[in-house]
Every structure is written in C-alpha cells, then in structure tokens.
Amino acid sequence: MMISVSSTIIEAIVKSAYKSRLGRLRVDITWDGTSTEMVDIFRNGIKIDTVKNAGIYRERERRTEASQFIYQVCDTTSACSNEVTIISKYYLIEG
C-alpha cells in the first residue's frame, strides 16, 4: 500500500471584501504556496469555481443575505489553504 503526503502549504488571505446595502458581495482572495496549473475555490464548504492558479481570485455575488463567508483554496493535489472568514455587514474589509 502506498501513501502519499503533500508537503504543499497554501496560504490564503482576504485582500478586500465589500457587501453593499443592496446585498451585493465582492471578495478578493490571494494565495501563495502551490504550483499546480488550476485551483478550486470554496465558499462555505462548496466549490464555487475552478480557475487558473494566478494567485488572486475575485468573487462577485449578485445578492446574498448571509453575513459570514468562509473561503478556502485547494489545488489538484488535494492540498488546501487555511480557511479565511469574512464577517460583513455593509463594510469594506481590507486585509
């Protein structure tokens, strides 16, 4: 039996987040630590996108009632970043 362990450490940071009074959400996430071609972006445990590994991702959600969002970036080796949490009530949040 072969077991493989990933030594990849992905560090994710919320660069900025904004939720308007109309409930529109914009979040910029940056990451470092993986060299795979593609990464998966997760919000609240659900995969929302697969994108090129450019080290930055912008999510634009048209309307949302939620005030807390947990993001994570995972690469194709199943290595995942730390979870980053945004708690928003119509504020501009910069990291």
PyMOL commands that place a pseudoatom at each C-alpha (Angstrom):
pseudoatom trace, name=CA, resn=MET, resi=1, chain=A, elem=C, hetatm=0, pos=[0.000, 0.000, 0.000]
pseudoatom trace, name=CA, resn=MET, resi=2, chain=A, elem=C, hetatm=0, pos=[1.337, 3.395, -0.983]
pseudoatom trace, name=CA, resn=ILE, resi=3, chain=A, elem=C, hetatm=0, pos=[0.513, 6.518, 0.987]
pseudoatom trace, name=CA, resn=SER, resi=4, chain=A, elem=C, hetatm=0, pos=[1.435, 9.940, -0.328]
pseudoatom trace, name=CA, resn=VAL, resi=5, chain=A, elem=C, hetatm=0, pos=[1.556, 13.024, 1.827]
pseudoatom trace, name=CA, resn=SER, resi=6, chain=A, elem=C, hetatm=0, pos=[1.524, 16.519, 0.377]
pseudoatom trace, name=CA, resn=SER, resi=7, chain=A, elem=C, hetatm=0, pos=[4.119, 18.963, 1.631]
pseudoatom trace, name=CA, resn=THR, resi=8, chain=A, elem=C, hetatm=0, pos=[2.310, 21.840, -0.067]
pseudoatom trace, name=CA, resn=ILE, resi=9, chain=A, elem=C, hetatm=0, pos=[1.276, 24.642, 2.269]
pseudoatom trace, name=CA, resn=ILE, resi=10, chain=A, elem=C, hetatm=0, pos=[-1.146, 27.102, 0.701]
pseudoatom trace, name=CA, resn=GLU, resi=11, chain=A, elem=C, hetatm=0, pos=[-1.576, 30.428, 2.489]
pseudoatom trace, name=CA, resn=ALA, resi=12, chain=A, elem=C, hetatm=0, pos=[-4.792, 32.324, 1.667]
pseudoatom trace, name=CA, resn=ILE, resi=13, chain=A, elem=C, hetatm=0, pos=[-5.522, 35.943, 2.586]
pseudoatom trace, name=CA, resn=VAL, resi=14, chain=A, elem=C, hetatm=0, pos=[-8.588, 38.122, 2.069]
pseudoatom trace, name=CA, resn=LYS, resi=15, chain=A, elem=C, hetatm=0, pos=[-7.254, 41.170, 0.272]
pseudoatom trace, name=CA, resn=SER, resi=16, chain=A, elem=C, hetatm=0, pos=[-10.577, 43.025, 0.387]
pseudoatom trace, name=CA, resn=ALA, resi=17, chain=A, elem=C, hetatm=0, pos=[-14.272, 42.347, 0.842]
pseudoatom trace, name=CA, resn=TYR, resi=18, chain=A, elem=C, hetatm=0, pos=[-17.302, 44.550, 0.363]
pseudoatom trace, name=CA, resn=LYS, resi=19, chain=A, elem=C, hetatm=0, pos=[-21.006, 43.984, 0.806]
pseudoatom trace, name=CA, resn=SER, resi=20, chain=A, elem=C, hetatm=0, pos=[-23.257, 46.783, -0.412]
pseudoatom trace, name=CA, resn=ARG, resi=21, chain=A, elem=C, hetatm=0, pos=[-26.502, 47.882, 1.177]
pseudoatom trace, name=CA, resn=LEU, resi=22, chain=A, elem=C, hetatm=0, pos=[-28.260, 46.048, -1.666]
pseudoatom trace, name=CA, resn=GLY, resi=23, chain=A, elem=C, hetatm=0, pos=[-26.597, 42.783, -0.621]
pseudoatom trace, name=CA, resn=ARG, resi=24, chain=A, elem=C, hetatm=0, pos=[-24.049, 42.588, -3.444]
pseudoatom trace, name=CA, resn=LEU, resi=25, chain=A, elem=C, hetatm=0, pos=[-20.814, 40.935, -2.348]
pseudoatom trace, name=CA, resn=ARG, resi=26, chain=A, elem=C, hetatm=0, pos=[-17.316, 41.386, -3.769]
pseudoatom trace, name=CA, resn=VAL, resi=27, chain=A, elem=C, hetatm=0, pos=[-14.371, 39.479, -2.321]
pseudoatom trace, name=CA, resn=ASP, resi=28, chain=A, elem=C, hetatm=0, pos=[-10.728, 39.444, -3.425]
pseudoatom trace, name=CA, resn=ILE, resi=29, chain=A, elem=C, hetatm=0, pos=[-8.690, 36.475, -2.171]
pseudoatom trace, name=CA, resn=THR, resi=30, chain=A, elem=C, hetatm=0, pos=[-4.972, 35.983, -2.726]
pseudoatom trace, name=CA, resn=TRP, resi=31, chain=A, elem=C, hetatm=0, pos=[-2.898, 32.870, -2.119]
pseudoatom trace, name=CA, resn=ASP, resi=32, chain=A, elem=C, hetatm=0, pos=[0.607, 31.501, -2.389]
pseudoatom trace, name=CA, resn=GLY, resi=33, chain=A, elem=C, hetatm=0, pos=[2.237, 28.123, -1.967]
pseudoatom trace, name=CA, resn=THR, resi=34, chain=A, elem=C, hetatm=0, pos=[1.045, 25.940, -4.825]
pseudoatom trace, name=CA, resn=SER, resi=35, chain=A, elem=C, hetatm=0, pos=[2.415, 25.467, -8.321]
pseudoatom trace, name=CA, resn=THR, resi=36, chain=A, elem=C, hetatm=0, pos=[-0.445, 23.473, -9.865]
pseudoatom trace, name=CA, resn=GLU, resi=37, chain=A, elem=C, hetatm=0, pos=[-1.986, 24.882, -13.029]
pseudoatom trace, name=CA, resn=MET, resi=38, chain=A, elem=C, hetatm=0, pos=[-5.531, 25.099, -11.636]
pseudoatom trace, name=CA, resn=VAL, resi=39, chain=A, elem=C, hetatm=0, pos=[-7.046, 25.649, -8.178]
pseudoatom trace, name=CA, resn=ASP, resi=40, chain=A, elem=C, hetatm=0, pos=[-10.525, 25.203, -6.741]
pseudoatom trace, name=CA, resn=ILE, resi=41, chain=A, elem=C, hetatm=0, pos=[-12.198, 27.992, -4.789]
pseudoatom trace, name=CA, resn=PHE, resi=42, chain=A, elem=C, hetatm=0, pos=[-14.570, 27.003, -1.989]
pseudoatom trace, name=CA, resn=ARG, resi=43, chain=A, elem=C, hetatm=0, pos=[-17.085, 29.180, -0.161]
pseudoatom trace, name=CA, resn=ASN, resi=44, chain=A, elem=C, hetatm=0, pos=[-18.779, 27.781, 2.936]
pseudoatom trace, name=CA, resn=GLY, resi=45, chain=A, elem=C, hetatm=0, pos=[-17.559, 24.276, 2.035]
pseudoatom trace, name=CA, resn=ILE, resi=46, chain=A, elem=C, hetatm=0, pos=[-18.974, 24.291, -1.513]
pseudoatom trace, name=CA, resn=LYS, resi=47, chain=A, elem=C, hetatm=0, pos=[-16.787, 24.504, -4.617]
pseudoatom trace, name=CA, resn=ILE, resi=48, chain=A, elem=C, hetatm=0, pos=[-17.787, 27.683, -6.438]
pseudoatom trace, name=CA, resn=ASP, resi=49, chain=A, elem=C, hetatm=0, pos=[-15.110, 27.853, -9.142]
pseudoatom trace, name=CA, resn=THR, resi=50, chain=A, elem=C, hetatm=0, pos=[-12.054, 26.252, -10.737]
pseudoatom trace, name=CA, resn=VAL, resi=51, chain=A, elem=C, hetatm=0, pos=[-9.581, 28.846, -12.004]
pseudoatom trace, name=CA, resn=LYS, resi=52, chain=A, elem=C, hetatm=0, pos=[-6.035, 29.216, -13.289]
pseudoatom trace, name=CA, resn=ASN, resi=53, chain=A, elem=C, hetatm=0, pos=[-3.512, 29.466, -10.490]
pseudoatom trace, name=CA, resn=ALA, resi=54, chain=A, elem=C, hetatm=0, pos=[-2.852, 33.202, -10.809]
pseudoatom trace, name=CA, resn=GLY, resi=55, chain=A, elem=C, hetatm=0, pos=[-2.667, 33.804, -7.053]
pseudoatom trace, name=CA, resn=ILE, resi=56, chain=A, elem=C, hetatm=0, pos=[-5.765, 36.023, -6.950]
pseudoatom trace, name=CA, resn=TYR, resi=57, chain=A, elem=C, hetatm=0, pos=[-9.499, 35.481, -7.280]
pseudoatom trace, name=CA, resn=ARG, resi=58, chain=A, elem=C, hetatm=0, pos=[-12.391, 37.938, -7.292]
pseudoatom trace, name=CA, resn=GLU, resi=59, chain=A, elem=C, hetatm=0, pos=[-15.856, 36.731, -6.467]
pseudoatom trace, name=CA, resn=ARG, resi=60, chain=A, elem=C, hetatm=0, pos=[-18.883, 38.819, -7.288]
pseudoatom trace, name=CA, resn=GLU, resi=61, chain=A, elem=C, hetatm=0, pos=[-22.115, 37.578, -5.808]
pseudoatom trace, name=CA, resn=ARG, resi=62, chain=A, elem=C, hetatm=0, pos=[-25.171, 39.464, -7.038]
pseudoatom trace, name=CA, resn=ARG, resi=63, chain=A, elem=C, hetatm=0, pos=[-27.290, 39.219, -3.920]
pseudoatom trace, name=CA, resn=THR, resi=64, chain=A, elem=C, hetatm=0, pos=[-26.789, 37.470, -0.640]
pseudoatom trace, name=CA, resn=GLU, resi=65, chain=A, elem=C, hetatm=0, pos=[-28.484, 37.597, 2.737]
pseudoatom trace, name=CA, resn=ALA, resi=66, chain=A, elem=C, hetatm=0, pos=[-25.610, 35.872, 4.538]
pseudoatom trace, name=CA, resn=SER, resi=67, chain=A, elem=C, hetatm=0, pos=[-23.200, 37.897, 6.641]
pseudoatom trace, name=CA, resn=GLN, resi=68, chain=A, elem=C, hetatm=0, pos=[-20.452, 35.291, 7.124]
pseudoatom trace, name=CA, resn=PHE, resi=69, chain=A, elem=C, hetatm=0, pos=[-18.441, 33.595, 4.385]
pseudoatom trace, name=CA, resn=ILE, resi=70, chain=A, elem=C, hetatm=0, pos=[-15.625, 31.061, 4.737]
pseudoatom trace, name=CA, resn=TYR, resi=71, chain=A, elem=C, hetatm=0, pos=[-13.249, 30.722, 1.782]
pseudoatom trace, name=CA, resn=GLN, resi=72, chain=A, elem=C, hetatm=0, pos=[-10.601, 28.117, 1.013]
pseudoatom trace, name=CA, resn=VAL, resi=73, chain=A, elem=C, hetatm=0, pos=[-8.283, 27.459, -1.943]
pseudoatom trace, name=CA, resn=CYS, resi=74, chain=A, elem=C, hetatm=0, pos=[-7.363, 23.866, -2.891]
pseudoatom trace, name=CA, resn=ASP, resi=75, chain=A, elem=C, hetatm=0, pos=[-5.004, 22.596, -5.565]
pseudoatom trace, name=CA, resn=THR, resi=76, chain=A, elem=C, hetatm=0, pos=[-5.138, 19.454, -7.699]
pseudoatom trace, name=CA, resn=THR, resi=77, chain=A, elem=C, hetatm=0, pos=[-3.027, 17.517, -5.174]
pseudoatom trace, name=CA, resn=SER, resi=78, chain=A, elem=C, hetatm=0, pos=[-5.834, 17.973, -2.612]
pseudoatom trace, name=CA, resn=ALA, resi=79, chain=A, elem=C, hetatm=0, pos=[-3.730, 20.380, -0.559]
pseudoatom trace, name=CA, resn=CYS, resi=80, chain=A, elem=C, hetatm=0, pos=[-5.913, 23.171, 0.808]
pseudoatom trace, name=CA, resn=SER, resi=81, chain=A, elem=C, hetatm=0, pos=[-5.256, 26.563, 2.293]
pseudoatom trace, name=CA, resn=ASN, resi=82, chain=A, elem=C, hetatm=0, pos=[-6.266, 27.777, 5.684]
pseudoatom trace, name=CA, resn=GLU, resi=83, chain=A, elem=C, hetatm=0, pos=[-9.898, 28.864, 5.895]
pseudoatom trace, name=CA, resn=VAL, resi=84, chain=A, elem=C, hetatm=0, pos=[-10.392, 32.619, 5.735]
pseudoatom trace, name=CA, resn=THR, resi=85, chain=A, elem=C, hetatm=0, pos=[-13.579, 34.046, 7.218]
pseudoatom trace, name=CA, resn=ILE, resi=86, chain=A, elem=C, hetatm=0, pos=[-15.359, 37.241, 6.255]
pseudoatom trace, name=CA, resn=ILE, resi=87, chain=A, elem=C, hetatm=0, pos=[-17.990, 38.677, 8.550]
pseudoatom trace, name=CA, resn=SER, resi=88, chain=A, elem=C, hetatm=0, pos=[-19.671, 41.511, 6.715]
pseudoatom trace, name=CA, resn=LYS, resi=89, chain=A, elem=C, hetatm=0, pos=[-22.489, 43.909, 7.360]
pseudoatom trace, name=CA, resn=TYR, resi=90, chain=A, elem=C, hetatm=0, pos=[-22.107, 46.543, 4.664]
pseudoatom trace, name=CA, resn=TYR, resi=91, chain=A, elem=C, hetatm=0, pos=[-18.438, 47.262, 5.355]
pseudoatom trace, name=CA, resn=LEU, resi=92, chain=A, elem=C, hetatm=0, pos=[-15.319, 47.477, 3.288]
pseudoatom trace, name=CA, resn=ILE, resi=93, chain=A, elem=C, hetatm=0, pos=[-12.857, 44.990, 4.748]
pseudoatom trace, name=CA, resn=GLU, resi=94, chain=A, elem=C, hetatm=0, pos=[-9.230, 45.136, 3.694]
pseudoatom trace, name=CA, resn=GLY, resi=95, chain=A, elem=C, hetatm=0, pos=[-6.526, 42.704, 4.724]
for i in range(1, 95): cmd.bond("trace and resi %d" % i, "trace and resi %d" % (i + 1))
show_as sticks, trace
zoom trace
